[in-house]
């Protein structure tokens, strides 16, 4: 089996993109197989069932964010410890985060099952819509512990130097989900029950397989599961450090709920269905940003632990450049594919199709700035500065979007809902670059992102260091 990646090396732009491809593919594939449930439910169970799945999905995703928090925050700590040369300490910390994710996941699954009906009702579910929400959501609670582990391992696989293995596990999970959806929803007609069973199966695979691998003494990664030492201070630091990623994911779910409530008020169930399609496609595009950010964060943490400020500066500049370029390309791709992608989901209803295409073409404008904003938050997480990361994530994904989605529709009607995310990303960009500029001297990077000679960039990074 291939050896783990050497994180101490210098990464050129091309090498960095190549290194991040497995993580990007992992996130894209995970997004695609998450979309499969909606695709099969929409086409084989109808728009009401599709709306129900989209109505309860944000609540399920909130539970999964615990894994994102522990995984991202823990990976930054593990990467820093490895950068300091303490392999034994890194294994103990890694094991602590994995077993904590599992225990917390069991608790979340039990609580989620108990409150499923009142939550679905609070989100706007009534009558048949409510019953379908509760049915789908309750079954999905079975695999919440593994769902949380799956989120945690997204970053931990990369920290272990095994991004390709993480991608391979995701492919296996995705294939299982797709095959079961085709069989249970498409062929046997089990509707949302079949979709939920497919999801539970894939998530269980995604949580169990990594545990088996990292428990094997023969695994060739940087990390191994060992008997952990309970360290409340380290757990607290991981939670604070990863809180930005958790805040971002919770905020996305909360904002999705708010979007659904607004759309129900302005349009009805068709608005929820249209937004569901947009969010499914958004997940695939955003996966590129997230995959790159997840891949680069452990490198930044390692170099920060090794006190290599020049390399930290290099990773920052390459990251911003990649995100901006990718965002422009995604906007072009989204505008060109809006009709075709929407047709796959709701082509059976011309009115719903037109509504979805219209909303998606407005929503996709946000892609230009979204990647840069996501990377900035992840950059501070990698530097073990969870406070700043949480602030920028909280403002971007919750405060700015909530204000926009509540205020803009009162002025511009339904268009205000679709433009809300665009306005939020513009406001977030201003905050993010203010934070980068404010903390440049502390971490030894520069915030002059326009082209300059290599020698000047290195000198600037050195001059800014303390």
Protein Blocks (a to p, Z undefined) as FASTA:
>chain_A
ZZdddfkbccdfklmmmmmmmmmmmmmmmmmmmmmmmmmmmmmnojklmmmmmmmmmmmm
mmmmmmmmmmmmmmmmmmmmmmnopaklmmmmmmmmmmmmmmmmmmmmmmmmmmmmmmmm
mnopahjlmmmmmmmmmmmmmmmmmmmmmmmmmmmmmmnopamlmmmmmmmmmmmmmmmm
mmmmmmnonmjmlmmmmmmmmmmmmmmmmmmmmmpmkbcbfbdcddddddfklmmmmmmm
mmmmmmmmmmmmmmmmmmmmmmmmmnommlmmmmmmmmmmmmmmmmmmmmmmmmmmmmmm
mmmmnopaklmmmmmmmmmmmmmmmmmmmmmmmmmmmmmmmmmmmmmpmklmmmmmmmmm
mmmmmmmmmmmmmmmmmmmmmnopaklmmmmmmmmmmmmmmmmmmmmmmmnommlmmmmm
mmmmmmmmmmmmmmmmmmmmmnopafbfbdcdfklmmmmmmmmpZZ
